[in-house]
Amino acid sequence: MCLNESDAVDESSQEVEVPADIEWHMLDKSKFFFLGAVLFSGVSAALYPVVVLKTRQQVAQSQVSCIRTAFSLIRHEGFRALYRGFGTSLMGTIPARALYMGALEVTKSNVGSATVRLGVAEPTAAAIASAAAGLSAAMAAQLVWTPVDVVSQRLMVQNVGNLSNTKGSAHLYVNGIDAFRKILNTDGPRGLYRGFGISILTYAPSNAVWWASYSVAQRLIWDGVGYNWFKKYDESSDSETNVLRPDSKTVMAVQGVSAAMAGGMSALITMPLDTIKTRLQVMDGDENGRRGPTVMQTVRNLVREGGWLACYRGLGPRWASMSVSATTMITTYEFLKRLSTKNEDVLTR
């Protein structure tokens, strides 16, 4: 991120002095992980219905709008269907988020310091560190998230026709535990990690793109419009440099806009991989022990159903979900770091 430096906003020596970033060593780790679990569980609950709609669209045999999907789901299955699989997802949120946040902060701190020592310019070093941190965080979190995704997505779509290779009630899941048990019985332990490889291919680059884009977007916003946003600066300074000091609301606004821009870009780039991954994870094996479709078979099925554009089914909900969740996540995350700092002086900077 670029919150630990001053960024020029025009060529007339004016600068934006942004609050310093809170590094890994400044955090109270127990408070950080505990509060993180609480805050991000709330965020997940608020955004979960959008994830359900996105998943339903991705597995549909034909293109259906998000609004029609929502009305159909509620009409036939009730409002509770919007939270089907949420309990399972929530159980995975806590350990997955802990792995994600830990890997993110440790990698960003170490890579950032190492690149600066190698003589890399600080803006470039920040982008590199953010990309590396996003990559490592996503890979760590997928160890937990892949089986959680498999189970929760099966619950999300279990009433959608033509998804299973087998018929009958044997593949209707009562709850997450029942789904877990039946997936193990049908596909074995590998069934819980179906799509793990493509999940890494989806989320690791997506997170790298997101965090790098977030770092760059922040810098561009501060550089491009900072002077227009900040009318107050320290006129009493003896320095020839006019320092523009944004308040906390403006800092949060810049973070939110930067996160939304990064989330939209990441959603657009990785959407086909996410659609393929979702299809792989919700398809059952059959009663003869044969596994579900391969990646290539899934791609061929999608193209046969609706051409290459079928790989972008659910783009609207996913774009909205990733943009909104990115904005919510980053503002929550920065707030969490400030709550979890060891040194209270950091909060006043």
N, C-alpha and C positions, 0 to 999 in steps of 0.2 A: 504494500500500500504506500501511498505517498503522503501520509499524515505526519511524518516526522521531519518535515523540512519546509522551507519557505519557497514558494513558487512565484516566478515573475508573472504579472498579469498584463503588462504592456512594456513598451520599450522606454518608458520614462522613469525607470528605477523604482516603480511602485511594486510592493510585494504583498502577498497574502501570507500571514503568519498563522498556520493551522496548528491546533493542539498536537503535541507529540504523540506518536503511536505508543501503545502500551505493549512492551515486549514480554516474551514468555517468562523471563526471570522476575518480572514485576508482579506476577499473578499469585494469589493464594489458590493453589491448585484444588484443594478440597472444596472451597467456595465456588471456584470456577466450574467444576464438573457438576456439583449439586445444583447450583442455580441454572446452569446450562440445560440440565435434564428437565427442570421445571419449565423454563421459558420455551424451549424448543418443542416440548410436548404440547404446549398451548398453541404454538404456531402450526404444528402438524395437524392438530384437531381442526383448526380454522380452515386449512387448505385441503383437507382430505377429500371432501366431495368433488372437487375439481379433478383430483387424481383418479377417482372412480369413473367419472365421465370420460376422461381421456383414455383410460384403459378399455372401457366399453366400446368407444369408437375404434380403437386400434384392432380389436378382435372381431368387429362386425364384418359380415360378408359383403356389405355394400356401404357406400358413403351415406352417412346420416348426420344431420347437423347436431351440434352440441345441445341446442335448445330442445330439439325433438327427442334426443337421447334422454335428457333430463326429465322431460314430461312423461315419456314412456316408462322410464324407470320408476318414477314416483307413483304413476297411475297403477302399474301392475304389481309393484313390490313394496310400495310405501316409502316414506321418508327415511326410515331406518336403513334402507338399502344404500343410501348415500354414505353410510358409515360401516358397510359390511367389510369385515377384515380389519377394522381400525384397531381393535384390541391387540391383534397379532402384530400389526405395524407398530403400535405404541411400545410393545414389549421389546421390539428391536431397536426403537429410536434411542433409548438410553445408552446401551453399549456401543451402538454404531456412531452416535454423536460424540461419545467420549473418545473413541478411536479417531474419529475425523478431526475433532478440535485439537487433540494432542498432537497428531501427526502434522496438522496444518501449522500450528504455532512453532513446533520444534524445527520443522523443515524450513519455514520462512525465516526464522531467526538465524539458523546456521548458514543457509545458502546466501541470505542477504549479506551477512558479515563476510563470508568467503569471497563473494564476487566483488565486493567493495575493496577488499584487500588485494585482489588481483588487478586492481586499477580500472575496473569497469565503472562507467559513469553512474551516479546514484539513481537517476531515473530508470536507466536500463537495468541496473541491479535490482531495483524494486520490482520491475516487471518479471524478470527472470525468477526471482525468489518467490513471487506470488504464483507463477505458473508451476514451478517445482512443488510448492506447498500444496496447491490444488491437486496435482497429480498424485502425490504420495498419500494425501488425505483420502482421496476417492478409493485408491487401491486398498488402503487399510479398512475403510468402512465397508467395502463390498464383501469382506469375509463374513460379516454379520448380515448385511442388507440383502444379499442374494437369496438365501433361504427364506428370509422374512418376506421378500418380494414374491417369491414363488408361492408361498402359502397365502399371503394376503390377496394377491391377484387372482388366485384360484377362487377365493371366496367372493371377490368382486364380480366375477363373470360366470359363476356356476349356473345361473339360470338362463344364460344366453345359449341358444341352440347351436348345434353343429360345431361345437368346439372339441368335443371328445371323440376319440376313436372307438369308444365303447358306449353301450346304451345302459339305461336303467339307473336305479337310485344309488348304486354302489359308489358313484362318483359325485354324489351330492354331500357336501360337507356340513356338519352340524356347527362346528366352530373351528378355531385355529388348531386346537389339539387334534381334533378328528381329521382335519385336512393333513396335518403333519404325519399322522399315523398312516393314513391311506396312501399318501405319496411315497412313504418309505416302503409300504407293502407292495405297491405297484412298480416303482422305479428304483427302489433301493436308495442308499445315501446320495448317489449321484443325481437323483431326481431333485433333491433340494438345492443342488448347485447347477441345475440346468440353466444355461444362458450365462454362466459365470464369466466365461471368456468374452462374450460379446458385451456383458455388463461392464467389464473393465474397459473394453474398446469404446463403449459409449460414455461412461461416466468419468474415466480418467482424463481423456482429452477434453471432455466437456468442462470439467472442473479447472483444468489447466487454462483453457480458453477463457473461462469465466473470471478467474482471479487475475489473470494477466489483463483482460479487457477492463476489469474493474479498476485496476491500478492506473491504466492508461486513461480511462474515461475520467477518473477523478482529476488527473493532471490537466487534461484538456479543458475541463470545466473551470478549474481554478485559473488556468492561464487565459482562457477565452472570455469569461464573463465576470471574473472576480471584481474587476474595477467597477462594473455597473451595479453589482450587488452590495458592495461595501462602501458606504459613504463616510463612515467614521474611521479615523486613524489617529495615531498618537502625534498630535501637532506639537506637543512639547518636546519631542525627541530632538536631540542635538544633531542626530545623524541626518545626512542629506536624503536618506532613503525614507520614503513614506510607507509606513507599515500599516496595512489594513487587517484588522483583527475581527474575523467573523465570530458571531455568537454561536452558542451550541445548537440552536434551531437551524441556522444556516448550514453548519457542518453536517447535521443530520440530513438536511434536504439534499445536499450535494452527494452524500453517501447513498441516499435512496435512489436518486436519479441515475447515478453511476451504476448501481446494482441492477436497476431495471434495464438499462442499456446492455449491460453485460449478459443478463439473463436471456433477453430476447435474442441476442446474437448466438449464444450457446444453444438455445432451443432450436433455432433454424438450422444450424450446422449439424447437430446430432440427431435430428428427428428420425431419419430413416433407420438408424441403428436402434433407437429406442423402440420403434414399432416392431422390428424384427425380434428384438429381445423379449418384448411383451408376448408376442405370438409364441415364441419358443417356450416361455415359462408357463403358459396356461394350457398348452396341449398335453393331454394324457398319453401315456403309452397304452398298448392294448392288452387284452387278457392273455395273449400268447407270449407276453414278455418283450415284445418288440418296443423299442423306444419311440418317442415322438419324432416329429419331422426334424431334419437337419436344417442348418442355416440356408443352404441353397434351395432346399425344397420349400422352405418358408418364403423365401424371396420369389420363387416361381409362382407360388400360390397367390401372393400379393399382387404380382404383376398380372396374373391371369384374371384376378377379380376386378382390378380397376386401373391397370397400367402402372407406370412408375409413380404416379401421383398417389396411389394407394399407400405408399410408404410414408406419406405425409398426413394420413388420417389421424385426427386428434391433435393437429398442429395448433389450432386455435386454443383449446383448453391447456395444452402443454405450454404454449407461448405465454398465455396469461398466467398459468400456474408458476412457471419459472420466473417470470418478471415480478409478479407479486410476491412470491416466496423469497426471491432474491432481495427485493427491497425490504421485506419484513425481516428476513434472516440477518442481513447485514446491519440494520439498525438495532435489532435485538442483540446481535453478536457484539457490536461495539459497546452497547449499553452493558452487556454482561461483563465485558472486560473491565469497564470502569467500575462496576460494582465489586469485582473480584480483585482489584489491585491491592497489594500489600501496603503501599505508600499512599495515604490519603491526600498527600500534596498533589498527586497526579490528577486528582479529580478537579482541582482548581485551576489547572493550566489551560 
